[in-house]
């Protein structure tokens, strides 16, 4: 199935702000990762932010295209 150009353009257009926000949030948890009590939680939050970013940029536009059956003639 070929996707709609509007979906691809929207995903590319929103990629930079989403990635910059996710990287800033992940970097903000690095000092907390060295703490013996909060360290494991910081690692989980870093992973969660990075996985959430991947889902936002890849899965959500694909799910939108499938849900609304874009690209089919």
N, C-alpha and C positions, 0 to 999 in steps of 0.2 A: 504494500500500500504506500503510495506516495503522499507525503504530508503537505499540508498547506504552507505556502510561503509566508503567510502571516504568522503562523505558529513558530516557524523557525526564526523569523525576524524578531519576534517578541522575546523569544528565549535568548537570542544573542544580545539584544538590547538590554535586557535585565541582568546579564551575566556579570558584568563588572561590579555593579553595586552589591549584588548578592555575595560574590566572592570576596570583595573587600571587607564587608561586614563580618563574614564568617572568619576570615583570617584575623581580623582585629579581635574578635571574641576568643578565638583559639589561643592567640598570643597572650591575651590577658590572663588566661588560666595557667600559663607556664610558671610564674612565681609560686602559685599555690600548689603546683605539682611536687615541689620539693619539701613540702611539709609532711611530717609523718602521719598526722591525723587526717588532713584534708587531701592528701596526695592522690589516693585512689579515686576520690570523687572528681578531682580535677582531670584525671586521665579520661574518665568516663564522659565528662562534659566536653572535652576537646574532641573526642571521637564522635560524640553526638552532633556537635556543630558541623564537623566535616562531612559526616554521613547525611545529615539533614540538607546540607548544601548540595551534595550530589543528587539527592532525591529531588530537590527543588529545581535544579537545572536540567535534569535528564528525564525523570519519571513523570513529573507533573505535566510538561508539555506533551509528552507521548500519550499520557492518559487522556488529556483533553482532546487530542486528535482522534483517539479511538472512541471516546464517549460520544463526540458529535459527528463521528464518521466523516471527518474531513479527508479530502483527497480522493474519495471514490467518485466516479462519474456516473 
